Amino acid sequence: MSREFDLTHLWNRYVLESLILAEPSIFQSTLYAASWLPFPFPHIDVVVEARGIDLADVCLCCINPPTIHTPHEAMMLPVRSA
């Protein structure tokens, strides 16, 4: 899902903006999304750090435990180089 995350706003009308902020490796990406919510709820922004773990040699699968941050928290994360 994180490989084409930037296209989410094209098929989900509640997603106002979707961006891939960084892709340090094939198994890691940092994503941003802004979503619309009805009144009285405010619109929400999230930054997700997606990290896949290749377990193909062990159990023929790849797991991807996401880490979700608010945009403010994301600004405090250390910058990673590829």
ZAKOLMI-5141 format. One record per residue (C-alpha): residue in three letters; residue number from 1; x, y, z. Coordinates in steps of 0.02 Angstrom, whole numbers, m for minus. Example, Ala and Ser with C-alpha at 12.3 -4.5 7.8 and 13.67 -1.06 7.14 Angstrom:
ZAKOLMI-5141
pt rest:ALA	nr:1	c1:615	c2:m225	c3:390
pt rest:SER	nr:2	c1:684	c2:m53	c3:357
This chain:
ZAKOLMI-5141
pt rest:MET	nr:1	c1:0	c2:0	c3:0
pt rest:SER	nr:2	c1:139	c2:124	c3:39
pt rest:ARG	nr:3	c1:214	c2:105	c3:m137
pt rest:GLU	nr:4	c1:67	c2:198	c3:m217
pt rest:PHE	nr:5	c1:9	c2:298	c3:m67
pt rest:ASP	nr:6	c1:26	c2:463	c3:m161
pt rest:LEU	nr:7	c1:m120	c2:407	c3:m273
pt rest:THR	nr:8	c1:m242	c2:382	c3:m128
pt rest:HIS	nr:9	c1:m322	c2:553	c3:m149
pt rest:LEU	nr:10	c1:m371	c2:505	c3:m327
pt rest:TRP	nr:11	c1:m489	c2:365	c3:m273
pt rest:ASN	nr:12	c1:m534	c2:413	c3:m93
pt rest:ARG	nr:13	c1:m634	c2:575	c3:m92
pt rest:TYR	nr:14	c1:m605	c2:601	c3:94
pt rest:VAL	nr:15	c1:m417	c2:611	c3:73
pt rest:LEU	nr:16	c1:m374	c2:792	c3:32
pt rest:GLU	nr:17	c1:m189	c2:763	c3:3
pt rest:SER	nr:18	c1:m74	c2:611	c3:3
pt rest:LEU	nr:19	c1:114	c2:620	c3:m17
pt rest:ILE	nr:20	c1:265	c2:507	c3:m6
pt rest:LEU	nr:21	c1:388	c2:610	c3:96
pt rest:ALA	nr:22	c1:535	c2:489	c3:92
pt rest:GLU	nr:23	c1:582	c2:316	c3:30
pt rest:PRO	nr:24	c1:750	c2:271	c3:106
pt rest:SER	nr:25	c1:734	c2:90	c3:48
pt rest:ILE	nr:26	c1:615	c2:m28	c3:m40
pt rest:PHE	nr:27	c1:550	c2:m83	c3:131
pt rest:GLN	nr:28	c1:533	c2:89	c3:212
pt rest:SER	nr:29	c1:436	c2:247	c3:173
pt rest:THR	nr:30	c1:371	c2:402	c3:262
pt rest:LEU	nr:31	c1:197	c2:455	c3:208
pt rest:TYR	nr:32	c1:85	c2:607	c3:237
pt rest:ALA	nr:33	c1:m104	c2:618	c3:222
pt rest:ALA	nr:34	c1:m234	c2:752	c3:255
pt rest:SER	nr:35	c1:m413	c2:691	c3:275
pt rest:TRP	nr:36	c1:m582	c2:776	c3:274
pt rest:LEU	nr:37	c1:m701	c2:745	c3:419
pt rest:PRO	nr:38	c1:m879	c2:813	c3:437
pt rest:PHE	nr:39	c1:m924	c2:954	c3:557
pt rest:PRO	nr:40	c1:m892	c2:968	c3:704
pt rest:PHE	nr:41	c1:m732	c2:869	c3:685
pt rest:PRO	nr:42	c1:m575	c2:956	c3:620
pt rest:HIS	nr:43	c1:m481	c2:893	c3:467
pt rest:ILE	nr:44	c1:m338	c2:778	c3:517
pt rest:ASP	nr:45	c1:m159	c2:765	c3:458
pt rest:VAL	nr:46	c1:m50	c2:614	c3:491
pt rest:VAL	nr:47	c1:126	c2:559	c3:452
pt rest:VAL	nr:48	c1:151	c2:371	c3:441
pt rest:GLU	nr:49	c1:319	c2:284	c3:444
pt rest:ALA	nr:50	c1:295	c2:119	c3:354
pt rest:ARG	nr:51	c1:430	c2:m12	c3:379
pt rest:GLY	nr:52	c1:419	c2:m184	c3:301
pt rest:ILE	nr:53	c1:511	c2:m334	c3:368
pt rest:ASP	nr:54	c1:558	c2:m466	c3:239
pt rest:LEU	nr:55	c1:522	c2:m637	c3:312
pt rest:ALA	nr:56	c1:514	c2:m729	c3:145
pt rest:ASP	nr:57	c1:652	c2:m850	c3:196
pt rest:VAL	nr:58	c1:565	c2:m891	c3:360
pt rest:CYS	nr:59	c1:378	c2:m898	c3:327
pt rest:LEU	nr:60	c1:351	c2:m832	c3:149
pt rest:CYS	nr:61	c1:279	c2:m665	c3:206
pt rest:CYS	nr:62	c1:320	c2:m482	c3:231
pt rest:ILE	nr:63	c1:247	c2:m388	c3:379
pt rest:ASN	nr:64	c1:229	c2:m200	c3:387
pt rest:PRO	nr:65	c1:199	c2:m128	c3:562
pt rest:PRO	nr:66	c1:157	c2:59	c3:537
pt rest:THR	nr:67	c1:209	c2:198	c3:654
pt rest:ILE	nr:68	c1:90	c2:347	c3:652
pt rest:HIS	nr:69	c1:141	c2:523	c3:700
pt rest:THR	nr:70	c1:54	c2:691	c3:698
pt rest:PRO	nr:71	c1:140	c2:817	c3:582
pt rest:HIS	nr:72	c1:210	c2:906	c3:736
pt rest:GLU	nr:73	c1:285	c2:744	c3:803
pt rest:ALA	nr:74	c1:354	c2:703	c3:631
pt rest:MET	nr:75	c1:450	c2:867	c3:627
pt rest:MET	nr:76	c1:540	c2:809	c3:784
pt rest:LEU	nr:77	c1:598	c2:643	c3:706
pt rest:PRO	nr:78	c1:781	c2:628	c3:658
pt rest:VAL	nr:79	c1:817	c2:643	c3:472
pt rest:ARG	nr:80	c1:876	c2:479	c3:397
pt rest:SER	nr:81	c1:990	c2:467	c3:249
pt rest:ALA	nr:82	c1:969	c2:334	c3:116
